Amino acid sequence: MRPAAPVSSHRPGCFRLRARAGAHATFTGWVDDDRLRELYRSAIALVCPSIEEFGIVMAEAQACGTPVVAPRAGGALDIVDDGVTGRLVDGQSPSELAAALHDLPDDPGACRASAARFAEERFVDRLGGVLDAYAPTASIASTARSSGDGEASSAAAARAATLA
């Protein structure tokens, strides 16, 4: 994960938020990956009030066993299993998001299993399957078209089959 730009605690809005949050929130600024995982694991939930196209932060939180509260839109529809790995709300209002925090599922294993769908190993395996299914056929067809020689085409097909 790439480090985010540090959040300045000297911004005027940050002081107002800290005063309103009281003991309910901690403003950390930038943290490294190890600390971020600790924060995810110790959180009651990750609240993602914005509509994200994918929402890698939601998948990261679930990989740490943390449920997610998010609007019922965008990437949250693919990541959050409503009632199992978090809560999806119909809007983005603070009251809707806060209400969802009172009715959270408590199954860290379900969250981790859900996030495993986005793991690098699964991506590599699935992409490898696509390449295995496509590449030999494409290589054979391409070689046969370019050579125009039946014997050379057979040799190319044999080479492509061995490489696959």
Buried (B, 14 or more C-beta within 10 A) or exposed (E): EEEEEEEEEEEEEBEEEEEEEEEEEEEEEEBEEEEBBEBBEEBEBBBBBEBBEEBEBBBBBBBBBBBBBBBBBBBBBBBBBBEBBBBBBEEBEEEBBEEBEEEBBEBBEBBBBBBEEBEEEEEEEEEEEEEEEEEBEEBBBEBBEEBEEEEEBEEBBEEBEEEE
